[in-house]
């Protein structure tokens, strides 16, 4: 993800998370910590319509924070018309791969307790519930389920098929 992606990402963010969408400032802050030596953030986007004469459309994005051996999925989102295509799994796999590259031993995330679809995806990737954060999502006051995946040696260098349309330069 780059600065010029923020406007399109915000449209998708507000569509998918109308009650607790990230602000433009939050995305700028995250990207500011993704582009320097020792960066602790990593963001990617998935696009449709790349190629000559095609209109580019961001259909998903994901972000990771990795500090001192611990990773945290900051965000992951997929356009509703892409649900069921495997894009969410490909984005999540990219975050797992990046966490392995950052030598994380644990990968954590928060997910709304009412988001069963996302919880099933995370469970397929080996995440297990470890707690609840009460009133985490504001202003709606929805609780977050905290999930954790312990990274293994098999995560490092895993040969995973890439996501077509997902940029390979950390965007």
N, C-alpha and C positions, 0 to 999 in steps of 0.2 A: 504494500500500500504506500502511496506517495501523497503529498499534499494535494495534488490535483484530483485525487480520488475522493477527498473528504465530502464534497458536496453530494456526489452520487451515493456515497455510503450513508450519509445522513438521511437521505430520502428513504433508503431501505430500512435504516435503523428506526425511523419514526413510523414507518408502515408496520414493521414487525413488533415494535415495543412502544406503542403509543403512550403508555402510562409512565414508563421509566426509561425513555430513550437517553442515550448519552448526548451530551451537548457538544457543539463544535469545539469548545475549549478542551473538553476531555480528549477528543481525538487528536487535536493539535499537541496536547501535552504528551500523549502516548507516542506519537510519531517523533516528537523531539527527542525522545529517549531511545529511538530505534536506529539512529543514523550516525553513530560515532563509535570510536574504539571503546570497547567495554560496555556496549549497549546492553540493556537488560530487557528490552522489548523487541518483539518481532511480529510483524503484521503482513498478511497476504490478502489478496482479493482474487475472486474468480470472475471471469468476464465472458460474455457472449458477444458475437459479432465482430471479432477481430478479423482483420484482413482488409484488402483494398476495397474502398467504397462502402464498407460495412460500418454501421453505427455501433459503437462500443457501448456495452451495457454491463454494469457490475451486478452480478446475480448472487454474490456471496462474499463474505469476508470473515477473517478470524485473526485473533491476536493472542500472544503469549508473553508472559513475564517470566524470566528465569533469573533467579538470584541465589547464589550460594548453595547450589545443588537442589533447589526446589523450584518447580515450575507451577505457574498458575494460568489457566485458560482465562484470559481477560474477557474475551467475547468471541462468539461464533454466531453467524447468521446466514440464512439461505432464503432467497426470494421464494414466496409461496408457490409460484409456478414451477419451481425447481424441486419442490419437495418430492421425495420418492425416487429421485434420479441417482442417488448416491453421492451427490455433491457435498452434503454435510459430513459424510464419512470421509471423503477425500480431504476436505479441509481439516477435519480433526486429525487425520493421519499425518498431515503436514505439521501440525502442532506437536504431535507425539514425536515425530522425526526431529523437529527442531529442539525439543526438550532433551532428546537423547544426545544430540550434537552439543548441547549446552551442559552435558553431563549431569542432568537432574536425576535424582534418585526417587523423587516423588513428583507426581503431577496432580494438582488440585483444581477444582472448579466449583462454582456455585451455579445452581440452576433453580428456577422457580419451582416450588413444590407442586404447582398445577400444570407444569409442562411435561406431561408423560412421554410425549414423542421424543424430546431431547433426552430425558432420563434413560429411555430404552437404548438410544444410540450410545450414550456414555457407558451403559452396562455392557453392551457388545464389545466395547473397547477396554473392558477390564476395570472400569471405575466402580467403586463400591461406596455406599453412603457411610459417612463418618460423623455427621452431625447436622444440626439445623441452626441457621442464623435467623432469629426472629425479626420480623419487620424489615428485612434486608432491602427489598426493592421499594424505593420511594418515588413518588409520593403514595403509591398504592398500598404500601404496608404488607405486601405479600412476603411470606417466609422464603428463605433459600435453603435448599438441600445442599449440603457440602459433600462432595464426592472426591475420592482419592484413588489414584492408580499408582501402584508401585512399579517403577521402571525396572526393567530387567536387562541383562546383557543382550538378549535377543532384540531389544529395541534399538540398540546401537547398530547403525548400518543396515537396517531392515530394507529389503528390496521391495518397495511398494510402488505399484503403478501410479503414476502422477495423474493429476486432475487436468484434463484437457480444458484449456481456457484459464487455468490458474497460472499466474506469472511465476517464473522460476527465480526471480531476482529478489525475493523477500518482500514482494509487494502483496 
